Amino acid sequence: MDGLLYSSSESGLEIWNPTTGTRLGALAGFRPTHHDLTRGELLELSAAGLRRLRTAAEA
């Protein structure tokens, strides 16, 4: 997932390939509020709890 572009909107998170300009997918309802660079994760904190999405490959 390294090198991808992530875009958050009202509908959720979209994942893009910036080289080709193609949309690779979407996560409906996931709107991250924090990017943890150390762990390579996008985080969403809401009333429902904490949701995490890994954005970087493990070393």
C-alpha positions in Angstrom: 0.0 0.0 0.0 3.1 2.3 0.0 2.9 5.1 -2.5 -0.8 5.3 -2.8 -3.0 8.4 -2.4 -5.9 8.4 0.2 -8.8 10.8 -0.1 -11.4 11.3 2.6 -14.9 12.6 1.8 -18.4 12.5 3.2 -19.0 9.0 1.8 -15.7 7.6 3.2 -12.1 6.9 2.2 -11.0 6.5 -1.4 -7.7 4.9 -2.4 -5.9 6.0 -5.6 -2.8 5.1 -7.6 -1.2 8.5 -8.2 1.0 7.2 -11.1 -1.9 6.0 -13.2 -4.7 8.1 -11.8 -6.9 5.1 -11.2 -9.2 4.7 -8.3 -8.3 1.4 -6.6 -11.1 1.2 -4.1 -13.1 2.8 -1.3 -14.0 2.2 2.3 -17.6 3.5 2.8 -18.1 5.3 6.1 -14.4 5.3 7.1 -13.3 8.9 7.6 -9.8 9.0 9.3 -9.0 11.7 11.8 -5.3 11.0 12.3 -2.4 9.6 10.3 0.2 7.7 12.4 3.4 7.9 10.4 5.3 5.7 12.8 2.8 2.8 12.5 1.8 3.5 8.9 -1.9 3.7 9.8 -4.9 5.9 9.2 -7.1 6.2 12.4 -10.7 7.1 12.9 -11.9 7.9 16.4 -15.7 8.1 16.7 -18.4 7.3 19.2 -18.4 3.7 17.9 -14.7 3.3 18.8 -11.3 3.3 17.1 -10.9 2.0 13.5 -7.5 1.5 11.9 -6.3 1.1 8.3 -2.7 0.1 7.6 -1.2 2.2 4.8 2.4 1.0 4.8 4.0 -2.4 4.4 5.7 -3.8 7.5 9.5 -3.7 7.5 
